[in-house]
């Protein structure tokens, strides 16, 4: 994959900028889909800014996963006290990237998720959903996205197909799971009139008032992690 970020760069500032840019780019790709897909409407105040993400990276670079409690205390309050898993996941991943880079370890999506999960567990009264989402991404949406990118599909197609897989296997709504699985059996957005079928499903979910606030965050994490190689399954 051509979009990987250098694993052990020598310059801390350039690494931080690359990580932050990757997170912002992932959010930008989602924003291009959002006007058409109601499921991807962002929660209020859930979009992290460049300065916030950079602060999270620096908090990780100044501590490591063995000092998770101390490291978390250095996080911006907006991340620690966030009411949305979206903001917390983005901050924790940038923090994990900082911690790994400071230890001269490769930035791989398995290591990033492992370290971000350790930091998530150290947040007092942390949102369990924020931490568990990393496993959901690694096991469901990221393999789909990576496979489609290897086949040279656009980011838009990858995100939409990953969205269907998340709905099909992780939605709390049995009806949503059933309908998403039905679409996937027909090829998903890669099938005949697949993107139109996804838009139709999105409208039906809105009519039934079925929402999944964390879905956008899971896709943003997916789009961020796909820019890194997989690496070992378990971190050192």
C-alpha positions as CSV (number, residue, x, y, z in Angstrom):
1,X,0.0,0.0,0.0
2,X,1.5,3.3,-1.0
3,X,0.0,5.5,1.7
4,X,1.9,4.2,4.7
5,X,3.5,6.6,7.1
6,X,7.2,6.0,7.8
7,X,7.5,3.6,10.7
8,X,10.5,5.0,12.6
9,X,11.1,8.5,11.4
10,X,14.0,10.4,12.9
11,X,12.2,13.8,13.2
12,X,9.6,13.9,16.0
13,X,7.8,17.0,14.5
14,X,7.5,15.5,11.0
15,X,6.1,12.3,12.5
16,X,3.6,14.1,14.6
17,X,2.5,16.1,11.6
18,X,2.1,13.0,9.5
19,X,0.0,11.3,12.1
20,X,-2.2,14.3,12.6
21,X,-2.6,14.8,8.9
22,X,-3.6,11.1,8.5
23,X,-6.3,11.5,11.2
24,X,-7.6,14.7,9.6
25,X,-7.6,13.2,6.1
26,X,-9.6,10.2,7.4
27,X,-12.2,12.6,8.8
28,X,-12.2,14.6,5.5
29,X,-13.0,11.4,3.5
30,X,-15.9,10.7,5.7
31,X,-17.2,14.3,5.5
32,X,-17.5,13.8,1.7
33,X,-20.0,11.0,2.3
34,X,-21.9,12.5,5.2
35,X,-24.3,14.8,3.3
36,X,-25.8,11.8,1.5
37,X,-25.7,9.4,4.4
38,X,-27.7,10.2,7.5
39,X,-25.9,7.5,9.5
40,X,-22.7,9.5,9.3
41,X,-24.0,12.7,10.8
42,X,-21.4,13.8,13.3
43,X,-22.2,14.3,17.0
44,X,-21.9,17.9,18.2
45,X,-18.3,18.9,19.1
46,X,-17.0,15.5,18.1
47,X,-14.6,16.6,15.4
48,X,-11.0,16.9,16.7
49,X,-8.9,19.8,15.6
50,X,-5.2,19.8,14.5
51,X,-4.0,21.3,17.8
52,X,-5.9,18.9,20.0
53,X,-4.5,15.9,18.1
54,X,-1.0,17.2,18.2
55,X,-1.3,17.6,22.0
56,X,-2.4,14.0,22.3
57,X,0.6,12.9,20.2
58,X,3.0,14.9,22.5
59,X,1.4,13.4,25.6
60,X,2.2,9.9,24.3
61,X,5.7,10.9,23.2
62,X,6.5,12.1,26.7
63,X,5.2,8.9,28.3
64,X,4.9,5.2,27.3
65,X,2.3,2.5,27.7
66,X,4.0,1.3,30.9
67,X,3.1,4.7,32.4
68,X,-0.5,4.7,31.1
69,X,-2.0,6.4,34.1
70,X,0.5,9.2,34.1
71,X,0.3,9.5,30.3
72,X,-3.5,9.8,30.4
73,X,-3.2,12.6,33.0
74,X,-1.3,14.6,30.4
75,X,-4.1,14.3,27.8
76,X,-6.2,17.4,27.0
77,X,-9.3,17.5,29.2
78,X,-11.5,17.5,26.1
79,X,-10.3,14.0,25.4
80,X,-10.3,12.6,28.9
81,X,-13.8,14.0,29.7
82,X,-15.2,13.5,26.2
83,X,-18.8,12.3,26.1
84,X,-18.2,10.9,22.6
85,X,-16.2,7.8,21.7
86,X,-15.2,9.6,18.5
87,X,-13.1,12.3,20.1
88,X,-11.6,9.9,22.6
89,X,-10.6,7.3,20.0
90,X,-8.9,9.9,17.8
91,X,-7.0,11.3,20.7
92,X,-5.9,7.9,22.0
93,X,-4.6,6.8,18.6
94,X,-2.5,9.9,18.2
95,X,-1.3,9.4,21.8
96,X,-0.4,5.8,20.9
97,X,1.5,7.0,17.8
98,X,3.5,9.4,20.0
99,X,4.4,6.7,22.5
100,X,5.5,4.2,19.8
101,X,7.6,6.8,17.9
102,X,9.3,7.9,21.1
103,X,10.4,4.3,21.7
104,X,11.5,3.9,18.1
105,X,8.9,1.3,17.4
106,X,7.2,0.9,14.0
107,X,3.8,2.5,13.6
108,X,1.6,-0.5,12.7
109,X,-2.1,-0.7,13.1
110,X,-1.9,-3.6,15.5
111,X,0.5,-1.8,17.8
112,X,-1.4,1.4,17.6
113,X,-4.6,-0.3,18.7
114,X,-2.9,-2.3,21.4
115,X,-1.3,0.8,23.0
116,X,-4.4,3.0,22.5
117,X,-6.4,0.3,24.3
118,X,-4.0,0.4,27.2
119,X,-4.4,4.1,27.4
120,X,-8.2,3.8,27.2
121,X,-8.3,1.5,30.2
122,X,-6.3,4.0,32.2
123,X,-8.8,6.8,31.8
124,X,-10.8,7.2,35.1
125,X,-14.4,6.2,34.4
126,X,-13.4,5.9,30.8
127,X,-16.0,5.0,28.1
128,X,-15.7,1.2,27.6
129,X,-17.0,1.7,24.0
130,X,-14.1,3.9,23.1
131,X,-11.6,1.1,23.9
132,X,-13.7,-1.8,22.5
133,X,-14.0,0.0,19.2
134,X,-10.4,-0.7,18.3
135,X,-11.1,-4.5,18.3
136,X,-14.2,-3.9,16.2
137,X,-12.3,-2.0,13.6
138,X,-9.4,-4.6,13.5
139,X,-11.8,-7.6,13.2
140,X,-14.5,-6.2,10.9
141,X,-14.0,-3.0,9.0
142,X,-10.2,-2.7,8.5
143,X,-9.8,-6.1,6.7
144,X,-12.5,-5.1,4.3
145,X,-11.0,-1.7,3.6
146,X,-7.5,-3.0,3.1
147,X,-8.7,-5.7,0.7
148,X,-10.6,-3.2,-1.4
149,X,-7.7,-0.7,-1.5
150,X,-5.4,-3.5,-2.7
151,X,-7.9,-3.9,-5.5
152,X,-7.6,-0.2,-6.3
153,X,-11.1,0.8,-5.2
154,X,-11.6,4.5,-4.1
155,X,-11.7,5.5,-0.5
156,X,-15.4,6.3,-0.9
157,X,-16.2,2.7,-2.0
158,X,-14.0,1.3,0.8
159,X,-15.7,3.3,3.4
160,X,-19.2,2.5,2.2
161,X,-18.5,-1.3,2.0
162,X,-16.8,-1.1,5.5
163,X,-19.9,0.7,6.8
164,X,-22.1,-2.2,5.5
165,X,-19.9,-4.8,7.3
166,X,-20.1,-2.9,10.5
167,X,-23.9,-2.6,10.3
168,X,-24.2,-6.3,9.3
169,X,-22.2,-7.6,12.3
170,X,-22.1,-5.0,15.0
171,X,-25.3,-3.0,14.9
172,X,-27.6,-3.2,18.0
173,X,-30.6,-3.3,15.6
174,X,-31.5,-6.8,14.4
175,X,-33.4,-5.2,11.4
176,X,-30.3,-3.2,10.4
177,X,-28.1,-6.2,10.7
178,X,-30.4,-8.3,8.5
179,X,-30.8,-5.6,5.8
180,X,-27.0,-4.9,5.7
181,X,-26.3,-8.6,5.4
182,X,-28.8,-8.9,2.6
183,X,-27.0,-6.1,0.7
184,X,-23.6,-7.7,1.2
185,X,-24.9,-11.0,-0.2
186,X,-25.7,-9.0,-3.3
187,X,-22.2,-7.5,-3.4
188,X,-22.7,-4.4,-1.3
189,X,-21.8,-1.2,-3.0
190,X,-19.9,-3.2,-5.5
191,X,-23.1,-4.9,-6.7
192,X,-25.5,-3.7,-9.3
193,X,-26.9,-0.3,-8.2
194,X,-25.1,-1.0,-4.9
195,X,-24.6,2.6,-3.8
196,X,-28.2,3.4,-4.5
197,X,-29.2,0.4,-2.4
198,X,-27.1,1.8,0.5
199,X,-28.7,5.2,0.2
200,X,-32.1,3.5,0.3
201,X,-31.2,1.6,3.4
202,X,-29.9,4.8,5.0
203,X,-33.3,6.4,4.4
204,X,-35.1,3.4,5.8
205,X,-33.0,3.5,8.9
206,X,-33.8,7.2,9.4
207,X,-37.5,6.5,9.0
208,X,-37.3,3.8,11.6
209,X,-35.2,6.1,13.8
210,X,-32.4,3.7,14.0
211,X,-29.1,5.5,14.8
212,X,-25.6,4.4,15.6
213,X,-23.6,7.5,16.9
214,X,-20.3,5.5,17.1
215,X,-20.4,4.4,13.5
216,X,-18.8,7.5,12.1
217,X,-16.0,7.1,14.7
218,X,-15.4,3.5,13.8
219,X,-15.0,4.4,10.1
220,X,-12.7,7.3,10.9
221,X,-10.5,5.0,12.9
222,X,-10.6,2.5,10.0
223,X,-9.6,5.2,7.5
224,X,-6.7,6.3,9.8
225,X,-5.3,2.8,10.5
226,X,-5.4,1.7,6.8
227,X,-2.5,4.1,6.2
228,X,-0.2,1.9,8.4
229,X,1.0,-1.6,7.8
230,X,-0.5,-4.4,9.9
231,X,2.5,-5.4,11.9
232,X,2.6,-8.2,14.5
233,X,-0.7,-9.2,16.0
234,X,0.5,-8.6,19.5
235,X,2.7,-5.7,20.5
236,X,6.1,-6.2,22.2
